[in-house]
Amino acid sequence: MPFQDESSLIIIIPAKNEAVSVAQVIADIRMHFGGTILVVNDASTDDTENIARAAGAHVINLSFSLGAWGAMQTGLRYAEQQGYQIAITMDADGQHRADTLLNLVLPMEAQEADVVIGAFTERGSPARQFAWGFFRLLSGITQEDLTSGLRAYNHQAIALLASSHATLLDYQDLGVLLLLHSEKLRILETPIAMRLRTDGKSRIFSSWWAVGKYMLYTTTLCIARGSRLPIIKRRQGL
């Protein structure tokens, strides 16, 4: 089943030094989707920009690195300004499969959710699993994959995440969930398949030091934003 209205949907790909993988990511998307693909180039020092343009994507260049969430929010602000009704965010490293994108959009088109998250819980080092368990306990969020970058947002969620309220969410995964819940947006989770990372390593789970930094920041965020919040989960086949 194809996308119903590709003109109302944008795919946002934050990218920092992803020259090895970004062209293939865009090519995979083009096999399933003919609409707008936006690469937000987070001050890469390699040829990410030119490769992404040559592959057919629109590119926004950041003059200095804003980090993963800053680049993501730049894309969401563009989506809001241009009037897109649905924005899909995905990684530039080749882990997310383009053939799963429609699974995120269908519940939204059926008005079953404001946000749909692609979950792949089979991945995950002991550090990742430890962090996930800790933050489920702390926040009350029962979602299985707390750090998935593959998400679909409707126009209401786009407007919220493009606003100043979301500007300081360095680690966008759990911080975004807490913000979405504070505005009572409906969140669904759907299982997806993922590939191994094409190149590079995890931003958060590359070492126990990185995990410790992430946990300190996100613990503070959880305490600041408040309490245990419920989440709606959706389970469906791949």
Secondary structure, DSSP 8 states (H G I E B T S, - for coil): ---S-GGGEEEEEEESS-TTTHHHHHHHHHTT--SEEEEEE-S-SSSHHHHHHHTT-EEEE-SS--HHHHHHHHHHHHHHHHT-SEEEE--SSS-B-GGGHHHHHHHHHTTS-SEEEEE-TT---HHHHHHHHHHHHHH----S-TT---EEEEHHHHHHHHSGGGTT-SSHHHHHHHHHHHTT--EEEEE--B---SSS--SSSSSHHHHHHHHHHHHHHHHHH-S-----------
